[in-house]
Amino acid sequence: MNPVLELLVDRHHATDVEDPAAVRAMPVVLRVERSAPPSRTEVLEAAAAAAVAVCLDERALPGGEWHEEVVAWVRGRIRKVSRRARGAHWEAVLALPGVTVEVGGAQVRAFVPGLVSELPRELRRLQVSGSDLPPDEPGPVPPGAYELWLNPRVVMTAGKAAAQVGHASMLLAPRLSEARLDEWAAVDHRCAVRTPSAADWDRLVARPDVVLVRDAGYTEVAPGTATVAVNSRFG
């Protein structure tokens, strides 16, 4: 198995107090142009695919240029920080190491994680707040996509939800067989983000084959809140 995925199997978040200088995070940048903002669902689906694509990239394997940074991050808390960019600021971040995924009219780039204290200027100048987008009605689930279900009882901005679905796609990956991973890669790690009814959510999370993302509670939601569920039964 991919060594990055091995670290994600049955992982538990660290509970010790972190040295602020040692905090690591994966920056995730949402392209939100003022004149033509993307749909919320497409942004979230692109974010989910981009986050896991960084971890599964050949450059994250042993000997690859991203390996040490990705492993150091996965061994701790898998924090993500979503930011928004437009125009020249979006073009500037494309030069930094990462993976861009486009879904419909949405573009999201997930970057190689690193120390928050050493965040590149091109990312540091981007806004974390103001990344919300209005709800929309998604279409049918695309072929080959894995469904990620948002908790209907939890209100999150698009930026917060983007980080959460990125966690979900990463926790799903190590539970898939090599064949399933290859099939998923062939469709660019396509995800379908949906919000079930409260009753359907309760039925989903009661199933033994469902993996839950529980937030650490740094922003927007209380610690331990279940934000996203993903079905791992195809592994």
N, C-alpha and C positions, 0 to 999 in steps of 0.2 A: 504494500500500500504506500501511496505517496506519504512521505514522512510528515508533511504539514497536516495531512488528514489524520494521521495517527495521533497527533497531539490534540486533535479536536474530539476524539472518541471519548465519551463519558467524562469530558472535562468538567472541572468545578472551578468557579470563579475564585480567585484569591481573596482572602478576607483580611489580610494584613494591611497595615497602614502604609501607603506608598509614599516614597520620597517624591515630591513634586517634580524634581529634576529628572526622575526616572520614568515618568508617565509616558506611555506610548499610545498612539492612536492611528487609525487609518483615516486619512482625509477622504471625503467623498464630496465631489462638487457636482451640483445640479445646474445645468444650463437653463436659465430662466430669462429669456429675452423679453423686454418690456412690450415690444410690439406684437409678439406672437408667443405667449407663454404656452408651454406644453401641458398636456393633461396630467392630472395627479397620478392616475393609474399607470400611465406609461412611464412616468418618472420613477415610480416605485419599482416597477418591473425592471427597468434599466439598472437601477441601483442594486437590486438583488443579484442580477447577473454579473455586474461589474465587480462586486465585492468578492464573490467566489472565484471569478476568473483570475483575479490577482493571485489568490492562493493556489490555484491549479496551473498557473502559467509555468512554462519550462524554466523561466528565470528564477522561480521560487524553489526549484529542486536543489538538492545538494550540489555544490559547485557553481550554481547560478548566481548572478549578480544581486538578486533580491533575497537569496535564501536566509542569510543571517538576520536581516531585518524582519522578515516575515516570521521566522521561528521565534525570535525574541518577543515579538508582539503576541503571538498565539500562546506562548507559555504564561503570559500574564492575563490581564483582563482584555478581552477583545473589543476595546473601545473603538467607536467610529465617531467622527465629527463631520456633520454635513454642513456644507457652505453653498452659497449660490453665486453664480457668475454670469456675466453677459458681455457681449462685445469684445473689446480688446482684452479684458481680464480673462475671459474664457480662452481666447487664443493664447494668452501667455502661459496658462497652466498646462497646455497640451505638450509643452516641452519637458515637463517633469515626468519621471517614471511612473507608469500606471497603465490602466486599461480603460478605454472608452467603449461604452455600449450604447447603441441607439435602438430605441423601440418606438416605432411610429414617428412622431415628431419630437420625441424626447431624447436628450443626450445626457449621459452621466459618466463621469470619469472617477474611478476609484484609484487611489494612489498607493504606492508602497508605504506601509506604515513605518513610523519612526518616532523619535522623541518629540513630544509636543513643544518642548523648549527650543528645539532646533527646526521648527517648521519654516520652510522656505518663504521668503517674502511674498512671492506670487500667491501663495495660499493664505498667508497670515493676513493679508489686506482684504480678503473676501469676508463678506458678512455671514455670520452664523444665523442670525435672526432674520425674519422676513421671508422665510423660504416656504410659506404656505401656499397651497393651491386649492381651488374649490373642488368638491366631490364631483365625480362624473360617473357615467354608466358604462362599465367595460363591456366589451363584446365577448364572444365565445372564447373558451380556453384554447390557445393555439396548440397544434399537434406537438407532442414531445415536451410540453411545458409541465413543470411541477407547480401545484397550487400552494400558495402561501396565504393563510387566512388571518386577517387582522381582527383583533378582539373588538367586537362592536361596542363594548362598554367603555372603551378607553379612547379618549380624544387626544390625538397627536397632530402636530404640524406635519407637513410633507417632509421636512428635513428630519424630524425625529423618526417618522415612520420609515424613511429611507434607510436610516441606520439599523432599525429593527429588522426589516426584511433582509438586509445584508447579513445580519447575524443568522437569520433563519436559513438562508441558502448555504452558509458555511457549515451549520450544524447538520444540514441534510446530506451534504457531500460525502462524509465518511461512512454514511449508512447505506450508500449505493454500491452495487457490485462494479467491478471494472468495466463490464460490458455496458451497464447503465450509465456510468460516467462517460464512456466514449460516445454513447448515443446522445447524452445531454450536451457534450462539447460540440457535437455536430450541429446542434441547433443553438449554439452560442449561449448555453446555460440558461435557456429561456425559462422564465418564471411567469406565473399568472397570479397577480395579487388581487384577492377578493375579500369582501367583508360579508360574512354570513349573518343571518339573524341571530339574536341572542340565544334562541332555543337551539339552532343548529350549532352554534359555537359550543354550547354546553355538551351536546352529543359528540362533537368532534374531540374535545379535550378529554373526554372520558375513555377514548379508545386507547388501547395499549401501544398501538403503532404510531402514535402522534408525538412529535418532538415539540416542546414549548420553548419559546424564548422568554426568559424572565429578566426584566430590566434591572440594572444595578441602582437605579433611582437618582442618577446625577442631575437629570433634567426632566421636566414636564410630568413624570409619573412617579408614583411611590415605589420604593425598593421592593423587589420581588414580584412586581406586576407582570402578569402574563400578557405579552403584547402581540405575539404572532405564533401560529401553530402551523406545522408542516407535516404531511403524511410521509412516513419513511417505509411504507410496506413494500415498495418496489425494489428495495435493495437486494 
